[in-house]
Amino acid sequence: MSLRDGASDTSGPSRGEGASPPAAADTQETDSVGGGAAGRPGEGDRYMRKYVCTVCDWVYDPAKGDPDGGIEAGTAFEDLPEDWVCPECAVGKDLFEPLDE
């Protein structure tokens, strides 16, 4: 009986206290991340992927951006302006595909 009482007292509050804050933290993280995916595991990779032009094979690398086109390094392909065009052949974003590396 003393083990049962001790186990209940020890595991009940510590697990309950331990479980509640992470659940609240998980909810807060989800809420804060809801507008963007940068904080989610694996999501950052999706947004910083390289894309290749299907017409001329020019590769957009978000780490480099497109300085000649006014695009700063660190700009994800998804964040490029809708009117952005390939610097090599002038086709639009719709003719780019994710590059499988």
N, C-alpha and C positions, 0 to 999 in steps of 0.2 A: 504494500500500500504506500509506503513512503517513497518508493521509486516512482510509483504512478503519480503521486502528488508532486514529487520533485520534477518528474518529466513534464507533467502538465504545466507546472509553474515556469519551468525553464524554457521549454520549447514553445509554449503558447504565446507568451508576451514577446519573446525575442523574434519568433517567426512573424507574429502579427505586426510588430513594429517594423521589422525588416521588410516585410512584404508591402506594407502600406506606402512608405516613402518611394520605393522604386516604381510602384504602380502610378503614384502621383507624378513622379519624374517622367515616366514613360508617356503619360498623358500630356504633360507639359511639352515634352520634346516633340510629340506628334503634332500638337497645336502650333508650336513655333515653326515646325518644319513644313506644315501643311501648304504654305504658299510657295515653297521652293524645295527642291530635292537635294540640295547640296549636303545636307546633314545625314541623309540616309545612306547606309552602306551600299555600295555598288552603284548608286545613283550618280555620284560625282563623275564616275567613269563614263557614264552615258552622255553626260553633258559636256565632257571635255574630249570626246572622241574626234578623231580625224575623219574628214569627209573627202571623197575623191569625185572629181568632175567626170561624168560618164562620157563627155564629148572629147576632152583633151587629156584626161588623166592627171590634171593639176590637183595637188592635195592641199586642202585647207587644214592647217595645224593650229588649233586654238592656242597653243603655247606661244606661237609666233604671231598670230593674228594676220592682218593684211595691212601693214604700215602704209603702203602706197595707196591703198583704198580708204585710209583713215580708220582702220579697225585696229584697236589696241591689242597687244598680247594679252592672253587670258580670256578673250571673248569666245564663248561657246558658239558653235555653229548655229544652234537654235536661237541665239541672241543677235545674230546678224540682222541688219535691217532687211525688210522684205524686198527692197530694190537693189540689194547688193548683187553684184555679178562676178563671175569668175574673172580674175585678172588676166588670164591667158586667152580665153575665147569669148568672154562676155555673155555666157548663158546664165540664167538665173539659178537660184538655190534649188529649185525643183528638179534640176538635172544633176544633183549631187547625191551620192549614196554613202552611208557609213563605210569607212575603210576597215576591213578585217585584217588585223595585224597578227 
